[in-house]
Amino acid sequence: MAPSPAAAGRTGRNNNNDAGLADPLLPGGGGGGGKDKYWVPADGEEEEEEICRGEDGGRPPAPPLLYLTFKVSGVLLHPYRLLTLVRLIAVVLFLAWRLKHRDSDAMWLWWISVAGDFWFGVTWLLNQASKLNPVKRVPDPSLLRRRFDDGGLPGIDVFINTVDPVDEPMLYTMNSVLSILATDYPADRHAAYLSDDGASLAHYEGLIEAARFAALWVPFCRKHRVEPRAPESYFAAKAAPHAGPAPPEEFVGDRRLVRREYEEFKARLDALFTVIPQRSEASVGNANTKGAKATLMADGTPWPGTWTEPAENHKKGQHAGIVKVMLSHPGEEPQLGMPASSGHPLDFSAVDVRLPMLVYIAREKRPGYDHQKKAGAMNAQLRVSALLSNAPFIFNFDGDHYINNSQAFRAALCFMLDRRHGDDTAFVQFPQRFDDVDPTDRYCNHNRVFFDATLLGLNGVQGPSYVGTGCMFRRVALYGADPPRWRPEDDDAKALGCPGRYGNSMPFINTIPAAASQERSIASLDETAAMAELEEVMACAYEDGTEWGDGVGWVYDIATEDVVTGFRLHRKGWRSMYCDMEPDAFRGTAPINLTERLYQILRWSGGSLEMFFSRNCPLLAGRRLRPMQRVAYTNMTAYPVSALFMVVYDLLPVIWLSHHHGEFHIQKPFPTYVAYLVAVIATIEVIGLVEIRWAGLTLLDWWRNEQFYMIGATGVYPAAVLHIVLKRVLGLKGVRFKLTAKQLAGGARERFAELYDVHWSPLLAPTVVVMAVNVAAIGAAAGKAVVGGWTAAQLAGASAGLVFNVWVLVLLYPFALGIMGKWGKRPCALFALLVAACAAVAAGFVAVHAVLAAGSAAPSWLGWSRGATAILPSSWRLKRGF
């Protein structure tokens, strides 16, 4: 049997144990079992690796390959592709048959169903085509260490973004900062930039506390090589893995002391929300000319950002720009710490205690400017970091994500610096993994079908899409540069820095050639001119008349700035890489409340449609975008349109209750129609089972994906379609997208409390209606059965229709639990409620029939559609396609 990625990664290579864990980078984590047993080395790559080592004896050794490529074994891949072809043929034959047999009891509905079947067939094909050549790439940082010593590694600037210290709990943000400062990368080669888009004093003083605690936490992590290096997650773990040379009893003592200090650090963070208002209230004469109390810093001076009591120039959307260097750039030489003593109980005498540069940023905001939310904040970070550290590579994180594997930076560089495609790689995307998701993942927060199947498929084309966090970028790619393979031979890096395109800051423009050549320049912060330049590049008016937000930086004027930014890079000819590691590179938090999750999906789906109906439409991209990449982006941006047909299908039971004839068929001859449905549904089920195997998914992962697609299609995607109609057709503002709030996890009993909170919203209404209609249809069917009068054939038809109703309700099961609140802890209560509702409808049907029958005036609608299977659309499978 061919070796798995894990096994092949170990063959002939030095293991990388720098993270203090066995095989920290290799998917599967060990052995060749599990999800990696279906992956084999790509053709010719092992031979090329031998040549790299110079073992052929005839050629000089080339630089080593920094990652290995694996493909799905033919045992699974060939049947997977064959089944896809078989289903495509079945779908084409089915549509051709339907067009040839234009026979229905309602031709208007027949046309809608045919259009829907065609749309679902196209979207299925778009979704499936990009997964026919999945590729997995496994980095090897041990070879990166052999090729570059720590002083030769390129610089990395890390961006953390946050807005509100309450909606995005500050403890999460500071843990993100601490994990970045403590990661296994030279302290003088990376810097962290926290963008506080709310300009909150709580964030600023919280960062001061984090910098102080980092002086203890970072050397502790280096000394004992612990994982993960976010203290909240580390101390919450049952085990305490470490790989340092210190004796166990010393580690236990150090850990106990650091944990005590961390608890005090958390207490100080919590106290800031009380201390800051009290400090401002207690100050004598603390009022501006309009009587508002200023929010004071610890030294008694007014905070230049937003105040607790909003005032002119000190409120959200109106405040000065702020740049504060919390930790200056360290020297290049290691600095050993102090030995243990009475005043310093931890022995750091053999540990480098340097800390990376840490910078606080709050960009200027003024009325009358569109500040472009997260994209605008990151573009400001891009300019400020260029003036301070100008690293050629950039990592970006949301404020609730932290580094879970300290080798992540080195793993990403394996792709950026590899001699095969490194120079043409614009970004390296890691999957999103989450803590504190309920064990059954009720609302599909892990989204493993996307991260473990779809993105691996894209990895075999031009690369995965950018998903907003956990991503390393090449700085010059963000500046709008062409990849080397598309760059004219006489193009100079200086050509990037033409005035007007990037603004009028010549110091900033002068940093571009250095970034293009992967050099790093550290600015002197002692000069007043340097600080004045920083304020200029953060100013609201700086981007006026430039290409920022269009051809430069993160893209503006769209809710999904991440997908569009990645698309712009792919459109220019850049490629991207996908990196999945074990342990996970990064972890974060996800909304486990139903309403918050639906708002998140609304923002994604609405932004996707905005992209499709804009000049960033994948269909309009040039020849540098590969055909399969174009297909994938088309699928990723057009999928919400499915809601137009999905809602019609879900509400078809209304016809059962109101049709004036004894039977109703959407397609005739009906038996042939059912046979085709069985064929197209069965093939996609088998394809899904094969996909589960090579992607390493579980049946629960796959099932949750199906359920939440249905939930989104009935309630969220229609709102996304409404948004695009309002914005693109009617020229209005469109639907307002709400940012997802993240709540801090409480004690054991409160851990999943959000799961049972009900926040009623208009987004819930359409799905409730769909559930009610299908429950009513089941009840009416039961009532009709009691009344009697069916032949065996009609009873079989009605039974098939009931299968559709029950299937819809099963797919909406997580939604039903969510709207039940705390009663959702008892699924049996939901089952009893549904049975009672169906029984009530059936009893009402029978009672009305009895009354009207006694008067011999039974209305025609009580005949209820006897050929209920007529409603079975070919898309009832409810996957993005047939």
Number of C-alpha atoms within 10 A of each C-alpha: 6 13 18 26 31 22 20 20 23 17 11 9 11 13 17 20 16 17 24 19 19 16 21 24 29 25 26 23 20 18 15 19 15 14 18 26 22 25 27 22 22 16 11 8 14 14 11 14 20 16 19 17 16 16 13 12 9 8 11 12 15 14 15 19 22 25 21 18 19 22 21 22 17 13 10 15 20 13 13 21 18 12 17 20 13 15 22 19 12 17 25 13 13 22 17 11 14 19 12 9 12 15 16 18 15 12 13 10 15 18 15 15 23 18 14 24 22 20 20 25 23 18 24 19 21 22 23 20 18 26 23 20 16 23 25 27 24 24 28 27 25 19 19 22 14 11 14 12 10 16 12 11 17 18 25 27 26 24 25 26 22 23 21 17 20 13 14 20 19 24 22 23 25 28 22 28 29 24 27 27 29 27 27 21 20 23 24 20 23 26 28 25 26 27 26 24 24 21 32 23 24 21 25 22 17 23 23 17 16 23 20 14 17 19 15 17 26 25 23 24 24 21 22 22 25 22 25 29 29 29 21 19 15 17 17 9 12 7 8 14 15 19 17 18 10 12 9 12 9 13 19 13 13 17 19 13 14 19 17 11 15 19 13 13 18 17 11 15 22 15 12 16 14 11 15 18 17 13 14 22 16 9 14 7 9 17 15 12 6 8 9 15 21 25 29 22 17 14 6 12 12 18 19 21 27 23 25 18 12 15 18 13 17 22 21 19 19 21 23 22 20 20 18 13 14 17 17 13 24 16 13 13 11 14 15 14 16 15 13 12 9 6 6 10 13 22 17 19 14 14 20 18 23 22 24 24 22 23 24 23 24 26 29 24 26 17 12 9 11 13 19 18 15 21 24 25 24 23 22 26 27 23 21 25 25 27 25 25 23 28 28 24 25 23 22 20 24 20 29 24 28 28 28 25 28 29 24 28 21 19 25 26 22 22 29 25 17 18 15 13 14 18 17 22 26 28 32 26 24 25 24 24 21 17 12 15 20 14 7 10 16 23 25 24 20 20 18 22 22 13 20 19 21 21 27 27 27 26 25 23 23 21 25 29 29 25 19 19 22 24 24 27 23 23 26 24 23 24 22 19 21 21 20 14 11 13 12 10 8 6 11 12 15 14 11 20 19 13 13 13 18 25 20 16 16 13 13 21 20 16 22 23 17 18 22 21 11 17 15 21 16 13 15 14 14 8 9 9 11 16 18 10 17 24 18 18 26 27 17 21 14 17 20 11 11 16 17 24 18 14 18 20 24 25 26 21 17 20 24 22 26 21 24 27 26 24 26 23 25 26 22 19 23 27 26 27 31 27 25 25 22 17 24 22 26 26 23 21 23 23 22 25 22 25 23 20 18 23 21 20 19 28 23 23 28 29 25 28 27 26 27 22 15 12 11 16 20 26 14 13 17 12 11 13 23 17 14 17 24 25 20 24 24 21 23 21 23 18 23 24 19 21 22 16 20 22 19 16 21 24 19 21 25 14 16 29 18 14 17 16 15 15 17 21 21 25 27 16 14 16 11 13 20 18 11 19 21 12 16 22 18 14 18 20 13 14 18 14 16 16 20 19 17 22 22 19 17 14 13 13 18 18 14 23 23 19 24 23 20 27 24 23 26 29 23 29 31 23 24 28 23 15 24 24 17 15 15 15 9 10 10 12 11 18 18 11 17 11 11 18 17 19 18 15 14 10 9 8 7 10 14 18 17 19 24 19 18 15 14 11 11 11 19 19 13 18 23 16 15 24 24 17 19 24 24 23 28 27 25 26 27 21 24 22 15 13 15 10 11 13 10 9 11 18 18 16 20 25 18 18 25 24 15 23 26 16 16 22 20 13 20 23 19 21 25 20 21 23 20 17 17 15 14 19 14 11 15 11 14 17 12 11 12 18 14 13 17 23 19 16 20 23 17 15 20 20 14 13 21 14 12 14 12 10 9 10 10 15 11 12 15 22 19 24 28 26 23 29 26 25 25 25 25 27 23 20 21 21 18 24 24 27
